[in-house]
């Protein structure tokens, strides 16, 4: 594996965890270091850090807050 690529992976704990959970990426990155951008996208998807996943979590939180607010209103009546 390329030394610069190795230090990039080593500096990010999320990348290391993803690489340990998906060891096939060792082979992919050793053979084609240019696939690092794909590796980063897959790691973000795995860890739930894509924009869509963040928006979904925010919507879930807002829905939960609304539900709790409605519940407290119902209890007051």
Backbone as CSV, one residue per row, in Angstrom:
resi,resn,N_x,N_y,N_z,CA_x,CA_y,CA_z,C_x,C_y,C_z
1,UNK,0.850,-1.176,0.000,0.000,0.000,0.000,0.896,1.239,0.000
2,UNK,0.471,2.247,-0.689,1.204,3.497,-0.799,1.375,4.140,0.577
3,UNK,2.550,4.687,0.856,2.832,5.248,2.176,1.940,6.443,2.492
4,UNK,1.728,7.314,1.523,0.867,8.479,1.755,-0.575,8.039,2.028
5,UNK,-1.015,7.050,1.312,-2.354,6.503,1.515,-2.460,5.868,2.903
6,UNK,-1.432,5.157,3.290,-1.412,4.518,4.604,-1.493,5.551,5.728
7,UNK,-0.764,6.661,5.617,-0.813,7.689,6.650,-2.178,8.386,6.656
8,UNK,-2.806,8.528,5.507,-4.153,9.117,5.462,-5.151,8.236,6.195
9,UNK,-5.055,6.953,5.974,-5.954,6.010,6.652,-5.651,5.966,8.145
10,UNK,-4.393,5.977,8.478,-3.980,5.899,9.878,-4.425,7.125,10.672
11,UNK,-4.520,8.281,10.021,-4.880,9.510,10.721,-6.378,9.614,11.014
12,UNK,-7.200,8.834,10.335,-8.653,8.887,10.521,-9.154,7.601,11.181
13,UNK,-9.657,7.672,12.407,-10.152,6.458,13.080,-11.315,5.800,12.339
14,UNK,-12.151,6.606,11.677,-13.273,6.030,10.927,-12.781,5.177,9.770
15,UNK,-11.736,5.637,9.108,-11.175,4.874,7.987,-10.589,3.553,8.479
16,UNK,-9.881,3.627,9.603,-9.299,2.399,10.145,-10.377,1.392,10.520
17,UNK,-11.441,1.859,11.164,-12.508,0.949,11.564,-13.185,0.352,10.335
18,UNK,-13.446,1.170,9.338,-14.074,0.667,8.117,-13.187,-0.366,7.437
19,UNK,-11.896,-0.099,7.409,-10.957,-1.024,6.789,-10.897,-2.349,7.548
20,UNK,-11.007,-2.306,8.859,-11.005,-3.540,9.652,-12.293,-4.332,9.449
21,UNK,-13.403,-3.621,9.272,-14.681,-4.297,9.072,-14.841,-4.813,7.642
22,UNK,-14.122,-4.218,6.704,-14.197,-4.596,5.291,-12.794,-4.828,4.746
23,UNK,-12.178,-5.942,5.077,-10.777,-6.167,4.709,-10.525,-6.277,3.204
24,UNK,-11.568,-6.422,2.421,-11.373,-6.490,0.976,-10.792,-5.171,0.448
25,UNK,-11.012,-4.098,1.183,-10.482,-2.804,0.762,-8.956,-2.742,0.848
26,UNK,-8.335,-3.584,1.670,-6.870,-3.661,1.664,-6.387,-4.023,0.259
27,UNK,-7.027,-5.009,-0.325,-6.662,-5.456,-1.658,-6.935,-4.377,-2.702
28,UNK,-8.111,-3.774,-2.618,-8.467,-2.737,-3.592,-7.477,-1.570,-3.554
29,UNK,-7.162,-1.114,-2.346,-6.274,0.048,-2.229,-4.823,-0.298,-2.550
30,UNK,-4.421,-1.524,-2.309,-3.062,-1.937,-2.653,-2.880,-1.999,-4.154
31,UNK,-3.895,-2.479,-4.846,-3.810,-2.600,-6.297,-4.058,-1.287,-7.021
32,UNK,-4.960,-0.458,-6.475,-5.325,0.785,-7.138,-5.487,1.898,-6.102
33,UNK,-4.414,2.620,-5.782,-4.513,3.690,-4.788,-5.459,4.817,-5.208
34,UNK,-5.766,4.921,-6.494,-6.686,5.961,-6.970,-8.119,5.698,-6.513
35,UNK,-8.408,4.494,-6.042,-9.758,4.183,-5.569,-9.998,4.682,-4.140
36,UNK,-9.078,5.500,-3.628,-9.225,6.037,-2.276,-10.463,6.926,-2.161
37,UNK,-10.813,7.644,-3.202,-12.015,8.486,-3.145,-13.260,7.617,-2.984
38,UNK,-13.302,6.482,-3.652,-14.417,5.549,-3.488,-14.414,4.974,-2.078
39,UNK,-13.233,4.687,-1.571,-13.097,4.196,-0.200,-13.663,5.204,0.796
40,UNK,-13.358,6.493,0.601,-13.862,7.525,1.503,-15.387,7.609,1.446
41,UNK,-15.957,7.497,0.252,-17.413,7.542,0.113,-18.062,6.345,0.795
42,UNK,-17.496,5.171,0.605,-18.035,3.967,1.236,-17.912,4.035,2.757
43,UNK,-16.812,4.598,3.231,-16.624,4.750,4.673,-17.648,5.722,5.253
44,UNK,-17.898,6.815,4.567,-18.897,7.783,5.034,-20.290,7.155,5.050
45,UNK,-20.589,6.359,4.056,-21.873,5.678,4.006,-21.989,4.673,5.149
46,UNK,-20.929,3.945,5.417,-20.892,2.958,6.491,-21.108,3.612,7.855
47,UNK,-20.498,4.775,8.059,-20.576,5.463,9.344,-21.762,6.411,9.445
48,UNK,-22.573,6.500,8.403,-23.760,7.348,8.453,-23.452,8.825,8.382
49,UNK,-22.444,9.187,7.642,-22.033,10.582,7.574,-22.375,11.250,6.249
50,UNK,-23.209,10.620,5.445,-23.616,11.271,4.207,-24.691,12.300,4.514
51,UNK,-24.888,13.225,3.615,-25.858,14.293,3.830,-27.260,13.711,4.005
52,UNK,-27.624,12.768,3.179,-28.946,12.151,3.280,-29.182,11.471,4.615
53,UNK,-28.175,10.786,5.118,-28.302,10.100,6.401,-28.398,11.104,7.551
54,UNK,-27.671,12.205,7.446,-27.741,13.227,8.496,-29.111,13.895,8.514
55,UNK,-29.645,14.165,7.332,-30.976,14.773,7.255,-32.021,13.823,7.816
56,UNK,-31.889,12.550,7.507,-32.832,11.557,8.029,-32.794,11.498,9.557
57,UNK,-31.598,11.523,10.138,-31.478,11.529,11.604,-32.092,12.788,12.205
58,UNK,-31.881,13.931,11.546,-32.462,15.179,12.023,-33.983,15.119,11.961
59,UNK,-34.531,14.576,10.893,-35.982,14.424,10.776,-36.524,13.506,11.863
60,UNK,-35.830,12.426,12.138,-36.250,11.519,13.198,-36.272,12.226,14.556
61,UNK,-35.265,13.042,14.808,-35.187,13.773,16.073,-36.329,14.784,16.185
62,UNK,-36.593,15.495,15.098,-37.684,16.472,15.103,-39.024,15.770,15.295
63,UNK,-39.217,14.646,14.626,-40.459,13.890,14.792,-40.637,13.405,16.226
64,UNK,-39.572,12.963,16.844,-39.634,12.520,18.233,-39.988,13.691,19.156
65,UNK,-39.374,14.846,18.917,-39.674,16.019,19.736,-41.137,16.428,19.568
66,UNK,-41.647,16.395,18.344,-43.060,16.723,18.108,-43.984,15.740,18.812
67,UNK,-43.635,14.487,18.757,-44.448,13.472,19.403,-44.474,13.673,20.920
68,UNK,-43.323,13.972,21.505,-43.264,14.226,22.948,-44.046,15.483,23.313
69,UNK,-43.965,16.498,22.479,-44.708,17.733,22.717,-46.209,17.479,22.658
70,UNK,-46.656,16.712,21.693,-48.074,16.368,21.596,-48.512,15.546,22.802
71,UNK,-47.663,14.652,23.228,-47.983,13.812,24.392,-48.144,14.663,25.645
72,UNK,-47.248,15.630,25.841,-47.367,16.482,27.027,-48.607,17.359,26.952
73,UNK,-48.977,17.801,25.765,-50.217,18.581,25.604,-51.436,17.736,25.923
74,UNK,-51.416,16.497,25.488,-52.523,15.580,25.758,-52.641,15.316,27.257
75,UNK,-51.523,15.213,27.924,-51.543,14.936,29.364,-52.049,16.139,30.159
76,UNK,-51.815,17.343,29.665,-52.271,18.536,30.358,-53.778,18.723,30.239
77,UNK,-54.360,18.234,29.170,-55.810,18.388,28.958,-56.622,17.433,29.758
